[in-house]
């Protein structure tokens, strides 16, 4: 059964100018290295515009099931370049706002 790994976070106000270049670096890497992302059904990044926490980002990774999520995530984040991208990303995020959730569709 499909699962969604959702991550939410707010970019530090003093780091907002660095976020778009970092996002662009990730997107170029993702596009250029499809072998690492094989099995990932979809990936979306949204920014909350109304309600709740202002400027909250919501990142959604879709996988076939939990086992696929674990396997694919390990493959992606064990890559040296992705480790560097991920570490840089976490320097931009306000740590107290970062959370991760796993959802499964029910209807």
Buried (B, 14 or more C-beta within 10 A) or exposed (E): EBBBBBBBBBBBEEEEEBBEEBBEBBEEBBEEBEEBBEEBEEBEEEEBEEEEEEEBBBBBBBBBEEEBBEBBBEBBEEBEEBEEBEEBBEEBBEEEBBEEEEEEEEE
